[in-house]
Amino acid sequence: MQSSLFEPKHDSVLNILPKDGFAYYLPAVLTESESNNLFIQVQASLLWEPDQLIMFGRKVTTRRKVAWIGDPNCSYTYSGVQKSPQVWTPELLSIKNQIEKLAQTEFNSCLLNFYHDGDDGMGWHSDDEKELDPSSPIASLSLGAPRKFAFRHKENKTTIPLHLENGSVLLMHSPTQQFWRHALLKTKTVSSPRINLTFRKILINDAK
């Protein structure tokens, strides 16, 4: 299937998925100093809340914390819970502009996750909620502790492991979310925090 799709170009970076999608890992997009400074800024300037998920009909509150940032009308619903956006901070607007140049697209929102340590993770899922523009890539910037990440194909369960480093960016292009799930794996070997920023494009309903 993949041979019939337009393949995004990211210089000499190779697609890490063997089929049914395009994912590019770009290490050291930010320097260690830039990454650490941005970590401190976003941790201090945003309203962080424990994430809430609907699982088996019950609302579950996670230890992991989240912040949802976006343009007006960029509300977002995942796992049965709707989130209204906080406004962009100057630091986030600046990094958004850099990530947009890298991804060659425009984003109007960003979901940030704060992981206290390796006991915090994210289970297998796809970013395929109805509010998301399926033709737009998702760009994930990692700050802080390096963590184990993986893709898993929905049909044949092929698993592609990845190590997300401080200051790296993972670009996921269509149709990755249609065919693959991904997860941030828990580990007992990480004792320091990580923040990731996932830049997205929300479909705006003018009737809102």
N, C-alpha and C positions, 0 to 999 in steps of 0.2 A: 504493500500500500504506500509506503513512504516514498518510493521513487516517483509517484505521480503528484507529489505535493511540492509546492515551492519551499525550498529550504532557506531559512534565514541565514544571512551572512554575518559572521562575527570574526573577521580576519582569519587567523589560522586555528581558531578554537574548534575542536571537534565536538560533534553531537554525541553525548554520552548514552543516548538511548538507541538500542539496536533496531527498533522499528516503532511505527505508530506514534511518533511524536518527536519533538525537538527540545533538548535541554542542554544548556551551555553553562559550564562552570568557569568563572573568571576569578582567579585568585588575586589578592592584593590590589583590588580596585582602589581601596583607601589604604594609606600607610597605617602602621600601627598607632602612631601618634594621632592621626586624624580619626581613626576608629575609636580609640579610647576617649578622645574628647567628645565625639558625637554620642557615645554611650552615656557619658556623664550628663550631657545636655538633655537628651531625651528622657533619661530617667528622672531628672529633676523638674522638667518643664511640663510634663504631661500628667493628666489624671489617669492613673492606672487602677483598674478594677479586676477582681477575680473573674475569670471567664465563667459563664453559665451556659450549660448545654442541656438539651432535652434528650434524655436517654431512657428508652423503654417507658415513655410517658411521664417521667419524673424529671424535675429540674435538678441538675447536679452542678455544684460550684467547685471549680478547680483551684488548685494551689497556684497554677500558672496565672499570670495577670496579663491583661490586654488593654490596648488603647486603639480606638478607631478614629482616624483623621480623614477629613475629606472636604471637597467643595460642598456648597449648599445643595440639598436634596440627595446627597449621597448616603442615604440610609442603607443598611446592609443586614440581611437576615441569614444566619447560619446556625445549624443545629437547633432550629426552632426559636431562636432569640433574636429580636431586632435590635440593632445598634444605631444610634444617631451620632453623627461625626462631631468631633472636636475640630476647632479651626487649626489651620496650618500655622506652625511656628516658623520664624525666619530660618532656623537651622534646618527644619524639614523641607521647606521650600527650596533651599539651596541644594540639598542632597537630591531632592526630587528632580531638579533640573539636570543634575549630573547623570542620574540613572536614566532619564528620558533620552539623553543623547546616546547613552550606551545601548539602550533597547530600541532606539529609533522609533519611538512612539510617545504619546502623551498619556499621563496617568492623572486621575482625579481623586484618588483615595489611597490610603495606606493603613493596613492592619499591622500593629506592632504587638509582638508577644514577648513577655519577660519570663525567662526561665531561671529560677533561683539557683539551681544546680542540676546535676544529672538525674535527680529524682523527678524532675519535671520533664515531660515529653509531650509529644503529639502523636496520637494514634493514626492508623492508616485512613486516608481520606483523599478526596479530589476536590480541588477548588472549582466547583462547577455549579455554584448557586445561580438561580435565575437572574439575579441582579447583575452578574458579571458579564461583560462583553466577551463572548467565547472566541472572538477573532483576535483579541488583544493578548499580548504576552503578560505574564506575571513575573515581576523582578523581585527577588528576595536578597536583601543585604544582611549579612551576618556581622554582629558586633559582640565582642567578649569571648567567652570560652569556646574553643573548637568543639564541635559536636558531630556525632554519627547521624547520618541521614541516609535514606534509601528510597528508591522507586520500586514498585512492584506492579507488574502487568496484571490487569484485571482478569484476563482469560487464562494465560498459561503460567502465571505466578512467577515469571522470570523476575529476579531481584537484582537491582543495580545499586551497590553501596557507594556512598560518597562521604567525604570528610569535609565539613564546612568550617573554614578557617575565619579568624577575625579579619574583617575588611573585605571579604569575598562577596561576589554576587552570583546567584543562580538565576538564569533566565529560562523560563518555561514557555514555549510557544505552542499554539494550537497545532495538532489536536491532542496534546499531551494529557490534558485533564480528562478527555473522553476515554482514553485507553489505559491510563496509569493512575495508581494511587501513590501517595508518598507519606513518609512518617519521619518524625524526629525521635530517635530511639533513646530510651532511658539507659542510664549507665551509673554504676557506683563509683567510677573512676574520676568523675568531674565534680568538683566542689565549689566552683565559682560560677557566677551568673552569665547568661547570654541574653541578648536582645536581637530579634530579627524584625526587619521592616519589609513587608511585602506590599509592593506598589501594584495597584490594580486600576482597571477602568470599569466604573459602574455605569450601567445603562440608566440614563436619567429619564424619568417619566415626567413630562411637562405638566401633567395633570395634578401632580402632588402639590 
